[in-house]
Amino acid sequence: MFASITSGTIHGIRSQLIHVEVDVSKGLPCFQMVGLPNSEVKEARERVKVALKNAGIPLPSMCINVNLSPADLRKEGSLLDLPVAVGILTALQHLPPENAANTLIIGELGLNGEVKTVKGALPIVREAKKQGISCCILPKENAAEGAAVQNIDVIGVSNISDTLAFLQEDKENRRKLIAPTQIDIHTLFARKTNDILLDFADVNGQQTVKRAAEIAAAGFHHLLIVGPPGSGKTMIARRLPTILPPLSLEESMEVSEIYSIAGMLSPEDVLMTGRPFLAPHHTITRQALAGGGRIPVPGIVTLAHRGILFLDEMPEFKRETLDILRQPLEDRQIQLARSAGNYIYPADFMLVGAMNPCPCGYFPDMQKCGCTSYEVHRYQERISGPILDRIDICAESAAVEVSDLTMPATQESSEQIRNRVLEARHIQQRRFAGTALRFNTDMGVKEIRKYCSLRPAENRLIEQIFRQWNLTARSYHRMLKVARTIADLEGTEHIQEAHLMEALMYRTVDYGESGERSRKGKDG
């Protein structure tokens, strides 16, 4: 007897529906699986046999052939255990074939018949809905995650016996047996996180850096903070998420899919409602940053999608590791080539870096700094020019004075700054309505010409800046995008000279020549 069960799998970061085709016939006892299964999928044979036996349904001595279609797509993971078991029982006529029609089934089986949680349930359910599937049977721990997809029945099962009991009922009685899992996605998404303890009101002084952080948040620009130890670089960077615009519903689903595939969604938090903030240690490997494996799992740059990638002590990262960021910073995605195929993962993040100006951290204060000009230059060269050229805003944090620490607590809160950021964000939403653009930083050359057009006075100023500062074409366009964000924060339609001058102030700092001159002066 033949049976076909709809299931799904994850290929890189892309979900794919597959058909588990099962044929049971008389002949030499065997259990074969074909259709490019990997070792985890092949092991399903043993898990399914023992799980069915312990559920009171021993398999007869017959020839069982399982094909995973499409056969040219490699199948990964253990989420095909349950559909294989259901397919065998359907082929053995324990279940009516029509009862599993238009139903997607995924789940890992334990030897005792338990249905265990799997990775990637959310994107598979979303793909099932796109394909017109009306019902999904998932492990109970994944049910709330799958229920985040609206207008599709999601049934959570704890063991194979529950699955069989559900599929044996007709559609009218199924809801009485196991009700579909439901969540109020809008309430979940709108839920405010009141447990955030970080606030910009805690940061005394550093008005220049806080202004740079506000501009970066409003336009989603890359930011580099340079300053001596203890000047508040990390403190400010870790408070950036508190002033960023919230994720839209579509962005939340997009980020949640990534975290579902990585197995990082919990049953309590079935959706990522806040922008990710990733702060890897400087010992991170290139594979962990970009994504590693024969079929790559999402790396840090993908987990930071739609959020912040914070690199503290940026020069301490290996240069070849940092250079991996060149393509993602420019293309907002990362392409990885492996023997199993090419994989394109999203990587649209805000890069925030923090660094000292020299190994000791106190340059150019010659009273504290003991580094030679060569040491300063070599330290800063750990970050390549192409990476620096892709950073929109560079802000210098000065050493904190005691007067800053003893001043009254009158600093702006994150909520106050965030309100201004949201106003600028709304301006950008109206500007880019009907396009794929979200923030000013997303603009290409064509959009820059359209939305960053300059009047004669501003045009003369930018031409003078370009020649005097020897800007690259990339620096020129990034400077215009930053100026556009500054204008949005002030609510002005046109970019003004003051906006261009402030954007120029945030160009990447190069201490190389000044360091050499200062060191020569000190050495006499």
C-alpha positions in Angstrom: 0.0 0.0 0.0 1.2 3.5 -0.8 0.9 6.7 1.3 2.1 10.3 1.0 2.5 12.7 3.9 3.4 16.4 3.6 6.3 17.6 5.7 9.0 20.2 5.6 12.7 20.7 6.0 15.2 23.6 6.3 17.8 24.0 3.7 20.2 26.6 5.0 17.8 29.4 6.0 15.1 28.5 3.4 12.2 26.3 4.3 11.0 23.7 1.8 7.9 21.5 1.8 8.6 17.8 1.0 6.5 14.7 0.5 7.3 11.6 2.5 6.2 8.8 0.2 5.9 5.4 1.8 5.3 2.0 0.2 4.8 -1.1 2.2 4.8 -4.4 0.4 5.4 -8.1 0.9 8.9 -9.4 0.5 12.2 -9.6 2.4 11.9 -7.5 5.5 13.6 -4.2 5.0 13.4 -0.5 5.9 15.0 1.7 3.2 15.1 5.5 3.0 16.0 7.3 -0.2 15.9 11.0 -1.4 19.2 12.3 -0.2 18.7 11.9 3.5 21.7 12.8 5.7 22.8 10.6 8.6 20.3 12.1 11.0 17.4 11.4 8.7 18.6 7.9 8.0 18.7 7.2 11.8 14.9 7.8 11.7 14.5 4.2 10.8 15.5 3.0 14.2 13.7 5.7 16.1 10.5 5.1 14.2 10.6 1.3 14.7 11.2 1.4 18.4 8.8 4.3 19.0 6.0 2.5 17.3 6.8 -0.7 19.2 6.6 1.1 22.5 3.4 2.8 21.4 1.9 -0.7 21.0 2.2 -0.9 17.2 5.0 -3.2 16.2 5.9 -3.1 12.5 5.2 -6.3 10.5 8.0 -8.1 8.7 7.5 -6.4 5.3 9.4 -4.4 2.8 9.2 -0.7 3.8 10.5 1.9 1.3 10.5 5.6 2.1 11.2 8.3 -0.5 11.7 12.0 0.5 10.6 14.1 -2.5 12.0 16.2 -4.1 14.8 13.7 -4.3 17.5 16.2 -5.4 17.2 18.2 -2.2 19.4 17.1 0.7 17.3 16.5 3.9 18.7 17.6 7.2 17.7 17.2 10.9 15.4 14.9 12.8 12.1 16.6 12.1 11.0 13.9 9.6 10.6 11.1 12.2 6.9 11.8 12.9 5.8 12.1 9.2 7.7 8.9 8.4 5.8 7.1 11.2 2.5 8.5 10.1 3.2 7.5 6.5 4.0 3.9 7.5 0.8 3.6 9.6 -1.3 5.1 6.7 0.3 2.6 4.3 -0.5 -0.2 6.7 -4.2 1.1 6.8 -4.1 2.0 10.4 -5.1 5.5 9.3 -7.5 6.6 6.6 -5.4 8.2 3.8 -7.8 11.2 3.4 -7.3 12.1 7.1 -3.8 13.3 6.5 -4.6 15.2 3.4 -3.8 19.0 3.3 -1.9 18.5 6.6 1.8 19.2 7.4 3.5 17.0 10.0 6.9 17.5 11.6 8.5 16.2 14.8 11.3 14.2 16.3 10.5 10.9 17.9 11.9 9.6 21.2 12.2 5.9 21.7 9.3 6.0 24.1 7.1 7.6 21.5 7.5 11.1 22.7 7.3 13.9 20.1 10.3 16.2 20.8 10.8 19.8 19.8 12.5 20.7 16.5 14.2 23.7 15.0 12.7 25.8 12.2 9.0 25.2 13.0 8.1 28.9 12.3 9.4 29.2 8.8 8.1 25.8 7.8 4.6 26.7 9.0 4.8 30.0 7.1 5.8 28.1 3.9 2.9 25.7 4.5 0.4 28.5 4.7 1.8 30.0 1.4 1.3 26.5 -0.2 -2.4 26.4 0.9 -2.0 23.9 3.8 -4.8 24.2 6.3 -3.4 22.3 9.3 0.0 21.7 10.8 0.8 19.0 13.4 3.9 20.1 15.5 5.6 19.0 18.7 3.7 20.6 21.6 6.7 22.8 22.6 6.7 24.3 19.0 2.9 24.8 18.9 2.9 28.4 20.1 5.8 29.2 17.7 3.8 27.9 14.8 0.6 29.6 16.0 2.3 32.9 15.4 1.4 32.3 11.7 -2.2 33.4 11.5 -5.2 31.7 9.7 -3.8 28.2 9.9 -4.6 25.4 12.4 -1.6 24.4 14.5 -2.0 21.2 16.6 0.5 20.5 19.3 1.1 16.8 20.1 3.1 15.3 23.0 3.5 11.7 21.7 2.7 9.5 18.7 -0.4 8.1 20.4 -1.9 11.7 20.5 -1.0 12.1 16.8 -2.7 8.8 15.9 -5.8 9.6 17.9 -6.1 13.0 16.3 -5.7 11.7 12.7 -8.2 8.9 13.3 -11.0 11.4 14.0 -12.9 13.2 11.3 -12.5 16.9 10.9 -15.6 17.8 13.0 -14.4 15.9 16.1 -10.7 16.8 15.9 -11.1 20.1 17.6 -12.9 18.5 20.5 -9.9 16.1 21.0 -7.0 18.6 20.5 -7.9 22.3 20.1 -5.7 24.3 17.8 -3.1 26.4 19.6 -3.9 30.1 19.4 -2.0 33.2 20.4 -2.9 36.9 20.1 0.0 38.0 17.9 -0.9 41.7 18.0 -1.0 41.7 21.8 2.3 39.7 21.9 3.9 42.1 19.4 2.7 45.2 21.1 3.8 44.1 24.6 6.2 46.6 26.0 9.3 45.3 27.8 9.3 47.1 31.1 12.3 45.1 32.5 14.9 47.0 30.5 17.2 48.6 33.0 19.5 50.5 30.6 18.8 54.2 30.0 20.7 57.0 28.4 19.9 59.1 31.5 22.6 57.1 33.2 25.3 58.6 30.9 26.7 61.9 32.2 28.3 64.1 29.7 29.5 62.8 26.3 26.9 65.0 24.5 28.7 64.6 21.2 28.7 60.8 21.3 25.0 60.7 22.4 24.2 63.0 19.5 26.1 60.6 17.1 24.2 57.7 18.6 20.9 59.4 18.0 21.7 60.1 14.4 22.9 56.5 13.9 19.6 55.2 15.4 17.4 57.5 13.3 19.0 56.5 10.0 20.3 53.0 10.9 23.9 54.2 10.2 27.0 52.3 11.2 28.8 53.9 14.2 32.3 53.8 15.5 33.1 55.3 19.0 36.8 56.1 19.7 38.0 57.2 23.1 40.1 56.3 26.2 39.2 53.6 28.6 36.4 54.4 30.9 34.9 57.1 28.8 31.5 55.4 28.3 31.9 53.9 24.9 30.5 50.5 25.8 27.9 52.1 28.1 26.5 54.2 25.2 26.6 51.3 22.7 24.6 49.0 25.0 21.9 51.6 25.3 21.4 52.0 21.6 18.6 49.4 21.4 16.6 51.6 23.8 16.3 54.3 21.2 16.0 52.3 18.0 12.6 52.2 16.2 10.6 49.1 17.0 10.5 46.1 14.7 7.6 46.1 12.3 5.4 42.9 12.3 7.0 41.7 9.1 10.5 42.4 10.4 9.6 40.6 13.6 8.6 37.5 11.6 11.7 37.7 9.5 14.0 37.8 12.5 12.0 35.2 14.4 12.4 32.8 11.4 16.2 33.1 11.7 16.1 32.5 15.5 13.7 29.5 15.0 16.1 27.9 12.6 19.0 28.5 15.0 16.9 26.9 17.8 17.0 30.1 19.9 13.2 30.7 20.3 11.8 29.7 23.6 8.1 28.6 24.2 7.6 31.8 26.2 9.0 34.2 23.6 7.7 32.8 20.3 8.4 36.0 18.4 11.4 38.4 18.5 9.7 41.7 19.4 12.9 43.6 20.0 15.8 44.3 17.7 18.7 41.8 18.3 21.8 43.0 20.0 24.8 40.8 19.5 28.2 41.5 21.1 30.6 38.7 20.3 34.0 38.4 22.0 37.0 39.4 20.0 38.2 35.7 19.9 35.3 34.8 17.6 36.2 32.7 14.6 35.4 33.6 11.0 33.1 30.7 10.7 31.1 31.7 13.8 30.8 35.3 12.5 29.8 34.4 8.9 28.1 31.0 9.5 29.8 27.6 9.4 29.2 24.0 8.6 28.9 21.9 5.4 25.4 23.4 5.2 26.0 26.7 7.2 24.1 27.5 10.3 23.3 31.2 10.8 26.3 33.1 11.9 26.5 36.2 14.2 26.0 38.6 11.2 22.7 36.8 10.4 21.6 36.6 14.0 22.1 40.4 14.2 19.8 40.9 11.2 17.6 44.0 11.7 19.5 44.8 14.9 22.9 45.8 16.2 26.2 44.0 15.9 28.5 45.5 18.6 32.2 44.9 18.4 33.8 46.1 21.6 37.6 46.7 21.5 37.4 46.4 17.7 41.1 46.4 17.0 41.5 43.3 19.1 39.5 41.3 16.6 41.6 39.5 14.0 41.9 41.6 10.8 40.8 38.8 8.6 37.8 38.2 10.8 36.7 41.9 10.5 37.3 41.9 6.7 34.5 39.3 6.5 32.1 42.2 7.2 33.0 43.9 3.9 30.3 42.2 1.8 27.5 42.2 4.5 28.0 45.9 5.2 27.7 46.7 1.5 25.1 44.1 0.3 23.2 43.5 3.6 23.5 39.8 3.0 26.2 37.2 3.1 26.8 34.5 0.4 28.5 31.3 1.5 29.7 28.7 -1.0 29.9 25.1 0.2 30.1 21.7 -1.5 26.4 21.2 -0.9 25.5 24.5 -2.8 25.5 28.3 -2.4 23.7 29.9 0.5 22.6 33.5 0.8 21.7 34.6 4.3 20.3 38.0 5.3 22.7 40.3 7.2 21.1 43.8 7.4 22.5 45.0 10.7 23.8 48.2 12.2 27.5 47.8 13.0 28.6 49.6 16.2 32.3 49.5 17.1 34.2 50.8 20.1 38.0 51.2 20.2 40.8 52.9 22.0 43.0 55.2 19.9 46.2 53.3 20.8 47.3 50.2 22.8 47.3 52.0 26.1 44.2 53.9 25.2 45.2 57.5 26.1 46.5 59.0 22.8 46.8 61.9 22.1 47.1 62.8 25.8 50.9 62.8 25.9 50.9 63.1 29.7 49.3 59.6 29.9 50.1 57.9 26.6 53.4 56.0 26.4 52.9 54.6 22.9 55.3 55.3 20.1 53.9 56.7 16.8 54.7 53.3 15.2 52.6 51.5 17.9 49.7 53.9 17.4 49.8 53.5 13.7 50.1 49.7 13.8 47.3 49.4 16.4 44.9 51.4 14.2 45.9 49.5 11.1 44.2 46.4 12.6 41.0 47.8 11.1 41.4 47.9 7.4 40.6 51.0 5.3 37.7 49.4 3.4 36.0 48.6 6.7 36.4 52.2 8.0 35.2 53.5 4.7 31.9 51.6 5.2 31.3 53.2 8.7 29.0 56.3 8.4 29.6 58.0 11.7 32.7 58.2 13.9 32.5 59.9 17.2 35.2 60.7 19.7 34.4 60.2 23.4 36.5 62.4 25.7 37.8 61.4 29.1 35.1 61.8 31.7 35.7 64.7 34.1 34.6 64.7 37.7 32.3 67.5 37.0 30.4 65.3 34.7 30.0 62.6 37.4 28.8 65.0 40.1 26.4 67.0 37.9 22.7 66.8 38.8 20.8 63.9 37.1 19.3 66.0 34.3 20.4 63.9 31.4 17.9 63.1 28.6 16.3 59.7 29.0 16.1 57.0 26.3 12.4 57.7 25.9 13.0 61.4 25.1 15.7 60.5 22.5 13.6 57.7 21.1 10.7 60.1 20.5 12.9 62.2 18.2 14.2 59.1 16.5 10.6 57.9 15.9 9.7 61.3 14.4 12.6 61.0 12.0 11.6 57.4 11.2 8.1 58.5 10.3 9.5 61.1 7.9 11.5 58.3 6.2 8.5 56.0 6.1 6.5 58.7 4.2 9.5 59.4 2.0 10.1 55.8 1.0 6.4 54.7 0.9 5.9 52.2 -1.9 9.5 51.2 -2.1 11.6 48.6 -0.4 13.7 51.2 1.5 13.2 51.6 5.2 16.0 53.9 6.5 18.2 56.5 4.9 21.1 54.2 5.0 19.3 51.9 2.6 19.4 54.5 -0.2 21.5 53.7 -3.3 23.0 56.2 -5.8 19.7 56.7 -7.6 17.8 57.4 -4.4 20.5 59.7 -3.1 20.1 61.8 -6.3 16.4 61.9 -5.7 16.1 62.4 -2.0 19.4 64.2 -1.2 19.3 66.9 -3.8 21.2 70.0 -2.8 20.6 73.7 -3.4 23.4 75.8 -5.0 25.0 76.9 -1.7 25.1 73.4 -0.3 26.3 72.0 -3.6 29.3 74.3 -3.6 30.1 73.3 0.0 30.0 69.6 -0.7 32.2 70.1 -3.8 34.7 72.0 -1.6 34.6 69.3 1.1 35.1 66.5 -1.5 38.3 68.1 -2.9 39.8 69.3 0.3 39.2 66.0 2.2 39.9 63.8 -0.8 36.7 61.8 -0.3 35.9 58.5 -2.0 32.7 58.1 -3.9 31.4 55.9 -1.1 32.4 58.5 1.6 30.6 61.2 -0.5 27.4 59.2 -0.6 27.5 58.2 3.0 28.1 61.8 4.1 24.9 62.8 2.1 22.9 60.0 3.8 24.0 61.1 7.2 23.2 64.8 6.4 19.8 63.6 5.2 19.2 61.9 8.6 20.3 65.1 10.5 17.8 67.1 8.4 15.1 64.6 9.3 15.8 64.9 13.0 15.4 68.7 12.7 12.3 68.3 10.6 13.6 70.2 7.6 12.8 69.3 4.0 16.1 70.3 2.5 19.7 69.5 3.5 21.4 72.6 4.8 25.0 73.7 5.1 24.9 73.1 8.9 23.8 69.5 8.2 26.7 68.9 5.8 29.2 70.3 8.3 27.9 68.1 11.1 28.0 65.1 8.8 31.7 66.0 7.9 32.5 66.1 11.6 31.5 62.5 11.9 33.9 61.2 9.3 36.2 58.4 10.4 39.1 59.7 12.5 42.6 59.0 11.3 45.2 59.4 14.0 48.1 58.2 11.9 49.6 61.5 10.8 48.7 63.4 13.9 50.1 60.6 16.0 53.4 60.8 14.2 53.6 64.6 14.5 52.7 64.5 18.2 55.2 61.8 18.9 58.0 63.7 17.0 57.2 66.8 19.0 57.4 64.8 22.3 60.7 63.1 21.3 62.2 66.5 20.4 
